[in-house]
């Protein structure tokens, strides 16, 4: 790609990034490509974006994920040995 075209493409991508738009590459069956383009258009449209996000999140469950603390709190601890072995430490020579 010649330098002028490369610079123009870089400038275009920089402007998109400043607008908060991310480039995404997907591999899908050819028949689904128009569907995903439509979804992307709906997400970018201020009038339809909110509803599109709501539908996608409710169907695919891509909402907020629990943090490590919540995962540990919900872990079953039945049968897990939580007491430390009271045996004395081994001797170490320096």
Secondary structure, DSSP 4 states (H G I P E B T S, - for coil): --HHHHHHHHHHHHHHHHTT---------GGGHHHHHHHHHHHH-TTTHHHHHHHHHHHH--SPPP-HHHHHHHS--TT---SPP-SPPPP---
